[in-house]
């Protein structure tokens, strides 16, 4: 009986350790974009995005719809936001159409060396400008909102924000 209790205790300890390790790998953070307020919509139509490949809630496509809500649509909604404990994306893929010309553009950014080591309470967002994709990290550090935004995203008005693509101004 004593051996069985010890075995159960060891299993519970391993389960708890695994759960703790998972929490570290899935920090609470945001993935969001806002074409209306960042002023890239309606000049650009979003067709597909993927923030990593480990969490279904941070990817969508009209080309290969994973969800029936996107079937038959010509474009995705220009705003989306997901907050919670989730895997940090290794990459960001975005595909869009420049409405004026009909040109299709896509970009995939390797985020592994561009994001902070600890993404807890941070956010990832993007802005589209013509053929260029801009990716930003939004930190939890509050910024004086009386100052104008210092990046292409309106979120930089309220929080310290760093461009991580195409430039990488994140301090190391």
ZAVEX-8286 format. One line per field, with one value per residue: residue number from 1; z, y, x of N, C-alpha, C in turn; residue in one letter. Coordinates in steps of 0.001 Angstrom, whole numbers, plus 524288, in hexadecimal, padded with zeros to 5 digits. Each point is the difference from the previous one (the first is absolute). Layout:
<pts>
n: [NUM:...]
n_zz: [Z:...]
n_yy: [Y:...]
n_xx: [X:...]
ca_zz: [Z:...]
ca_yy: [Y:...]
ca_xx: [X:...]
c_zz: [Z:...]
c_yy: [Y:...]
c_xx: [X:...]
res: [a:...]
</pts>
This chain:
<pts>
n: [1:2:3:4:5:6:7:8:9:10:11:12:13:14:15:16:17:18:19:20:21:22:23:24:25:26:27:28:29:30:31:32:33:34:35:36:37:38:39:40:41:42:43:44:45:46:47:48:49:50:51:52:53:54:55:56:57:58:59:60:61:62:63:64:65:66:67:68:69:70:71:72:73:74:75:76:77:78:79:80:81:82:83:84:85:86:87:88:89:90:91:92:93:94:95:96:97:98:99:100:101:102:103:104:105:106:107:108:109:110:111:112:113:114:115:116:117:118:119:120:121:122:123:124:125:126:127:128:129:130:131:132:133:134:135:136:137:138:139:140:141:142:143:144:145:146:147:148:149:150:151:152:153:154:155:156:157:158:159:160:161:162:163:164:165:166:167:168:169:170:171:172]
n_zz: [80000:80326:7FD29:80039:804F6:80093:7FD35:80289:8043C:7FE2B:7FE97:80493:80222:7FCFC:8011E:804F0:7FFDC:7FD80:80356:803AD:7FDCF:7FF8F:804BB:800E0:7FD77:80320:7FF7E:8039E:7FB38:7FCBE:7FC85:7FDA9:7FD01:7FDFC:7FBA0:802D6:804D8:7FDCC:7FDE3:8004B:80289:7FB9D:8001F:80431:7FD56:804D3:7FE48:802D6:8049F:801E2:804FF:7FDC3:80178:804D6:7FE3D:7FF99:80489:7FE74:7FD47:7FB44:7FC89:7FBE4:7FF80:804D4:7FFE6:804DD:7FF59:80091:803FD:7FE47:7FF95:7FB2D:803DB:7FE6F:804ED:80357:8049C:7FFD6:803A8:80394:8041C:80194:804C5:80233:802BB:7FCE6:7FC6C:800D2:7FC28:7FD26:7FDA3:7FC8C:7FDF8:7FC2B:7FDFD:7FC50:7FEBF:7FC77:8024A:7FFE9:800BD:8042F:800D2:7FFCA:8050E:80116:8051A:800E6:80503:80042:803E4:7FF26:7FCEF:7FF1B:8029D:80410:8033C:802C7:7FDB1:804EE:7FF5E:7FC17:7FB97:7FC0A:7FCB3:7FBE6:7FC6B:7FC5B:7FCD9:7FC35:7FE2F:803C8:802D0:80401:8033E:803F7:803FF:80286:802F8:804C2:7FE8F:8037C:7FC12:8000D:800B5:80259:7FFC7:7FB3C:7FD58:801BE:7FECB:7FC25:80498:80060:800AE:7FCA3:7FFB1:80152:7FCF6:802D3:7FB46:7FE24:7FBDD:7FE7E:7FC6C:7FBD2:802C4:80345:80260:800BB:80498:7FFD2]
n_yy: [7FB60:7FFD5:7FBE6:7FE60:8018C:7FDE1:7FBE5:80032:800AD:7FC51:7FD35:80146:7FF0B:7FBBC:7FEFD:80151:7FD5E:7FC4A:8009E:8004A:7FBF1:7FE0C:801CF:7FE6B:7FBA3:8010B:8041E:802DE:80043:80407:7FE84:80470:801B4:804C1:7FE17:80061:7FF11:7FBF8:800C9:7FAC4:8001D:80068:802DE:7FCDC:7FB9B:7FEA1:7FC79:80095:7FDA2:7FF66:8001E:7FDC9:7FB1E:801E7:80432:7FD41:8026E:7FF28:7FD94:80200:7FE28:8031E:7FF01:7FEA2:8010B:80118:80438:7FDD6:8030D:7FDDD:7FBB2:8007E:80189:804E4:80158:80051:7FFE5:8053F:7FDE2:7FED4:7FD72:7FDB5:7FF59:7FE57:7FBB2:800FC:7FC61:80170:802F0:7FC01:800FC:803D3:7FDCA:8038A:7FF5C:803B3:802D4:8027A:8025E:80412:7FC49:7FDCD:80250:7FAFF:800D2:7FD6F:7FF5C:7FD72:80143:7FEA8:7FEC1:7FB8F:80333:8010C:7FC30:802A0:7FE9D:803E7:7FD94:7FEB3:800B0:7FDE1:80281:7FD6C:803B9:800DA:8029B:800D2:800CE:7FFD6:7FF40:80396:7FC22:80227:7FE15:80049:80100:7FF18:80336:7FE0A:80225:802E9:8028A:8049B:7FF4A:80402:7FC9F:80182:7FC52:7FCC6:7FCDF:7FC9D:7FDAC:8009F:7FAF2:80215:801E3:7FB46:7FCF6:7FEF1:80176:7FB49:8020D:7FB6E:80269:80203:8045F:7FFD7:80344:7FAFA:8027F:7FE92]
n_xx: [80334:8041B:80180:7FB2A:7FFC1:804A1:7FE69:7FB78:802D4:80328:7FBE3:7FDE4:80493:80074:7FB17:800EE:80468:7FD5D:7FC1F:8038E:80262:7FB37:7FF20:804E3:7FECC:7FBF5:80317:7FDCF:7FE2A:80095:7FC83:8010B:7FC27:8009D:7FE33:7FBAD:8018D:8025A:7FB64:80040:7FB9B:7FD57:80456:80023:7FF74:7FF03:8036E:80451:7FFF1:804C9:7FEC7:8041A:800F8:80060:7FD5F:7FBB6:7FFA2:804D4:7FC69:7FFE9:7FC95:7FFAA:80510:80175:7FAE2:801AF:7FD37:7FB54:8011F:80481:7FD07:801C1:80301:7FFDC:7FEEF:803F7:7FD9F:80001:7FD13:80388:7FE76:80445:7FE1B:80440:7FFE3:80405:8012A:804D1:7FE3A:801A5:7FB6F:7FFD5:7FBD4:80061:7FB41:800C7:7FBDC:80301:7FC2A:8031B:8038B:7FDC5:804A2:8018B:8006F:80451:80045:8044F:7FF3E:804FA:7FCDA:80273:802AE:7FAFD:7FDB6:7FDFB:803C1:7FE02:7FC17:80098:7FAEE:80286:800A2:7FDD3:8015F:7FD01:802C1:7FC75:80405:7FC75:804DA:8000D:801E4:7FD92:8039B:7FCAC:80329:7FBA4:802B0:8004C:80483:7FD6E:7FDD9:80233:7FADC:8022E:803DE:80152:7FD6A:803AC:7FC1B:7FF9D:80055:7FAE4:80114:80366:7FB48:7FE6D:802D5:8043F:80190:80143:80253:7FE14:7FCFA:80288:7FFF3:803F9:7FC95:7FEDF:8006C:804D4]
ca_zz: [80000:80066:7FAE8:7FC76:80171:7FE35:7FA54:7FEC5:80154:7FBE7:7FB50:800C1:7FFBB:7FA7B:7FD54:8018E:7FD7A:7FA73:7FF87:800BC:7FB5D:7FBD7:800F7:7FE37:7FA50:7FE0F:80338:7FED9:7FC95:7FC22:7FA67:7FE4F:7FBD0:7FF6E:7FB13:80029:802FD:7FE04:7FAEB:7FB54:7FDAE:7FC02:7FB91:7FFC4:801AC:80287:7FDE9:80333:803E4:803A7:803FD:80180:7FE27:80474:80292:7FBEB:8007C:7FDD7:7FA5E:7FCE1:7FA6E:7FC59:7FBD7:8021D:804E4:80419:802E3:7FC40:7FFD4:7FBF4:7FAE6:7FC2E:800DA:7FCB4:80371:80598:802C0:800B0:8057B:802DC:804C5:80358:804AB:80371:80060:7FAFB:7FE32:7FD2E:7FA90:7FDB4:7FB3C:7FEA2:7FA63:7FE92:7FA64:7FF33:7FABE:7FF8E:7FD62:7FB64:7FB98:7FFF8:800F4:804B2:80292:804CB:802AD:804A7:80349:80404:804DF:80429:8020C:7FFE8:80472:80527:8021C:80326:7FD83:803BE:7FFFA:7FB53:7FB9B:7FAB6:7FC40:7FAFB:7FCC9:7FA6E:7FD2B:7FAB4:7FFC0:804AF:804EF:804AD:8048F:804D1:80535:80397:8054B:803F9:80229:7FE79:7FD79:80070:7FB8B:7FDB8:7FBA3:7FB83:7FF5E:7FDD2:7FC0D:7FC66:80297:803ED:80532:801EC:802F0:80571:8022A:7FD77:7FB80:7FCFD:7FAE4:7FFA1:7FA67:7FDA5:80374:8052B:803CA:80540:802C9:801B0]
ca_yy: [804A0:8047A:8009C:8021E:80582:802B8:80029:803F2:80506:8013A:80150:80524:803C8:80073:802B9:8057D:8022E:80090:80461:804D0:800B8:801B2:8057F:80324:7FFC9:8028F:804AA:8033B:8045E:8014E:80073:80362:803BC:8037B:802D3:804E9:80408:8008D:8027E:7FD17:7FE3D:7FC25:7FFE9:7FAC0:7FBF9:7FBAB:7FAF4:7FB9D:80119:7FBC4:80149:7FAC4:7FBD0:7FCAD:801A5:800ED:8050E:8043E:7FF4D:7FFF5:80055:7FF79:7FCAE:7FAB7:80106:7FC0D:800D9:80117:80597:8028A:7FDA6:80349:80592:8021B:80214:7FF3F:804F3:802EB:8003D:7FB13:8002E:7FB65:800A5:7FB81:7FCA0:7FD59:7FF8D:8046A:7FE64:7FFE2:8031F:802A0:7FFF6:8034E:8008B:80414:8020F:805B0:800B2:8036B:7FD4C:7FA74:7FCF1:7FCC1:80054:7FCE8:8006C:7FCBE:80209:7FC77:80302:7FD6E:8035A:80561:8011A:7FF8E:7FAAC:7FF59:802E0:800BD:8051A:802F0:7FF0D:8001E:8022D:80154:80423:7FF58:804F8:7FE83:7FAC1:7FF46:7FE4D:801C9:7FCE0:802CC:7FDD0:803CD:7FE7D:801BB:8050F:8043D:8047F:804C8:7FFEC:80539:8001B:7FD1E:7FACC:8005F:7FBDA:80008:7FDEE:80383:7FDEF:80281:804B1:7FEA0:7FC5D:7FFFB:7FC8B:7FF49:7FD81:7FB76:7FEC6:7FE21:8013D:7FDB8:803DE:7FDEA:7FFD3:7FABA]
ca_xx: [7FCCC:80380:8027B:7FC11:7FF49:804B5:7FFA1:7FC09:80260:803D1:7FD0A:7FDA5:8043F:8016B:7FBBD:80053:804AC:7FEBB:7FC56:8030C:8033D:7FC86:7FEB6:8046C:8000E:7FB4F:7FF0C:7FB73:8014F:7FC08:800E8:7FBC1:800F8:7FB8D:80088:7FD12:802C8:80557:7FF23:80173:7FB25:7FEAE:803A4:80238:7FC53:802B2:7FE54:801D0:8040A:80152:803E6:801B1:7FC8C:7FEA4:7FB36:7FC1F:7FD63:80331:800B8:7FB36:8010F:7FBA8:80200:7FF3E:7FD36:7FFFA:7FB2B:7FBC9:7FEB4:8031F:7FEF9:7FD59:80128:8042C:80410:7FF30:7FF10:804E5:80191:7FFCB:8030B:7FFF7:80337:7FFBC:80485:80081:8056B:80251:800AE:80542:7FFDB:7FB23:7FEFA:7FB97:7FF06:7FC27:7FF39:7FFEC:7FAF7:8006A:80279:7FEA0:804C1:8003B:80515:80062:80504:80093:8042E:801F5:7FFDF:80308:8042A:7FE21:7FC9D:80289:80036:7FB4A:7FBB6:7FBBF:7FD5A:80161:7FC8D:80219:7FC4A:80263:7FDC3:8011F:8007D:80188:8024B:80339:7FDBA:802C0:7FE81:8014A:7FF34:7FDB8:8019A:7FC40:80196:7FC7B:80271:7FCF0:7FC6B:7FF7B:803B4:7FDE9:80257:80548:8006D:7FB99:7FB63:7FDBF:8012F:804CA:7FE8F:7FED1:803E2:80525:7FF7D:804D1:7FF97:80376:80088:804D7:80464:7FF50:801F1:7FF35:804FB:801A8]
c_zz: [80000:7FAB6:7FC27:80110:7FE20:7FA15:7FE46:80123:7FBDE:7FAFF:8006A:7FFA8:7FA5B:7FCF5:8012E:7FD64:7FA35:7FF26:80099:7FB3D:7FB73:8009C:7FE03:7FA0D:7FDA2:8035F:7FE5F:7FCA6:7FBEC:7FA7C:7FDF5:7FB39:7FF3D:7FB2E:7FFE1:802A5:7FE43:7FA4A:7FB48:7FD45:7FEE2:7FB48:7FF37:8021C:80218:7FE14:80381:803FC:80365:803AB:8024B:7FDF1:8046E:8027C:7FBDE:8000E:7FD9A:7FA48:7FD5B:7FA4C:7FCF3:7FB8D:8016E:80537:803C0:80303:7FC18:7FF8A:7FB9A:7FA87:7FC80:800A9:7FC65:80333:805A6:80281:80114:805AD:8027C:804E4:8032A:8047F:8034D:80045:7FAF3:7FE77:7FD39:7FA70:7FE4D:7FB2F:7FFB5:7FA17:7FF02:7FA0D:7FF55:7FA47:80055:7FC94:7FAF1:7FB37:7FF7D:80119:8051F:80229:804C5:80245:804AF:802E9:80409:80509:80439:8025C:80071:804C6:80520:801E7:8034B:7FDAD:803B8:7FFFB:7FB6A:7FBBD:7FAE8:7FC85:7FADE:7FD58:7FA65:7FD86:7FA88:7FFE5:804F6:804B1:80465:80498:804DC:804CB:8036B:8057C:803EA:8023B:7FDC2:7FDE4:800BC:7FB2C:7FDB1:7FB7F:7FB63:7FFC7:7FD90:7FC1B:7FC8B:8026A:80431:80586:80252:802B7:805D2:802A6:7FD1B:7FBDE:7FD06:7FACE:7FFF4:7FA64:7FCE8:80330:80520:803ED:805A6:802D7:801D4:80511]
c_yy: [804ED:8011B:80278:805D5:80341:800AB:80432:8056F:801BC:80198:80573:8044B:800E0:802F4:805D2:802AB:800DF:80496:80529:8011E:801EF:805B9:8038B:8003F:802D1:804C1:802C1:80490:800AC:7FF44:80310:8031B:80326:8036C:80529:80446:800C1:801C3:7FD0C:7FDA7:804CB:7FFD7:7FA9C:7FC26:7FB59:7FAD4:7FB6B:80200:7FB2C:80208:7FACB:7FBF2:7FC7B:80153:801CF:80580:8048D:7FEFF:7FFD9:800B6:7FFDE:7FC5B:7FA3E:8008B:7FB60:80039:8016C:805CB:802D6:7FDCF:803BD:805D2:801A9:8022F:7FEC3:80538:802C8:8009E:7FAA8:800AD:7FB11:80113:7FB19:7FD26:7FCDA:7FFA2:804F8:7FE1A:80027:8037D:802DC:7FFF5:8035C:80038:803FD:80182:805EE:8013F:80324:7FD20:7FA4E:7FC71:7FCFB:80029:7FC70:80097:7FC57:801C1:7FBE7:8032C:7FDE2:80368:805B4:8017A:7FFC6:7FA55:7FECF:80372:800E9:805A7:80383:7FEE8:80020:80227:80102:80455:7FEEC:8056A:7FEBF:7FA68:7FEA4:7FE6E:80210:7FCC9:802BE:7FC9C:80477:7FE33:801B2:80563:80464:8049A:804B5:8007C:8056C:800BB:7FD27:7FA8C:80075:7FB95:80042:7FDD0:803C8:7FE25:80283:8052F:7FEC4:7FC90:8008E:7FBB4:7FFC9:7FD75:7FB6D:7FE22:8046A:80168:7FD18:803BD:7FE45:7FFD6:7FA74:8003A]
c_xx: [80369:802A3:7FC36:7FF25:804AD:7FFD8:7FC19:80228:803E4:7FD2A:7FD8F:80422:801AA:7FBCD:8002A:804A6:7FF0C:7FC5F:802E4:8035C:7FCB2:7FEA6:8045A:80007:7FB51:7FEB8:7FAF9:801CF:7FBBB:80216:7FB54:801A3:7FAFF:800B8:7FD1F:80339:805A6:80009:8022D:7FB3C:7FCA7:803B1:80275:7FBFB:80310:7FDBE:8017F:803F0:800B8:80438:801B0:7FC33:7FE1A:7FAC3:7FC18:7FDAE:80314:80174:7FAA2:8017E:7FAE6:80194:7FF3F:7FD24:8002D:7FAE2:7FBB7:7FE96:802E5:7FF04:7FCFF:800F9:8046D:8047C:7FE96:7FEA9:8052F:801B0:7FF5C:80344:7FF48:803B6:7FF77:80524:80047:805BA:801C2:80114:805AC:8004F:7FACB:7FFAA:7FB30:7FFB1:7FBA7:7FFB4:8001C:7FB43:8006F:8020F:7FE5F:804A2:7FF9A:80586:7FFD5:80570:7FFE0:804DC:80172:80082:803A3:80439:7FE47:7FCB8:80304:7FFE9:7FB2E:7FBB8:7FB69:7FE21:80190:7FBE7:802F5:7FBB1:802CF:7FCEC:801B3:8003E:80209:801EA:8030E:7FCB0:80372:7FDFA:80212:7FF20:7FE18:8015E:7FBC8:80147:7FCA3:8032B:7FC67:7FC81:7FF03:803D3:7FD8F:80271:80568:80126:7FB2A:7FB01:7FE16:80133:804E0:7FEDF:7FFA9:80417:80527:7FFEC:80527:7FEC0:803C9:8009C:7FD93:804D7:7FF23:8026B:7FF0C:80538:80134:802DA]
res: [x:x:x:x:x:x:x:x:x:x:x:x:x:x:x:x:x:x:x:x:x:x:x:x:x:x:x:x:x:x:x:x:x:x:x:x:x:x:x:x:x:x:x:x:x:x:x:x:x:x:x:x:x:x:x:x:x:x:x:x:x:x:x:x:x:x:x:x:x:x:x:x:x:x:x:x:x:x:x:x:x:x:x:x:x:x:x:x:x:x:x:x:x:x:x:x:x:x:x:x:x:x:x:x:x:x:x:x:x:x:x:x:x:x:x:x:x:x:x:x:x:x:x:x:x:x:x:x:x:x:x:x:x:x:x:x:x:x:x:x:x:x:x:x:x:x:x:x:x:x:x:x:x:x:x:x:x:x:x:x:x:x:x:x:x:x:x:x:x:x:x:x]
</pts>
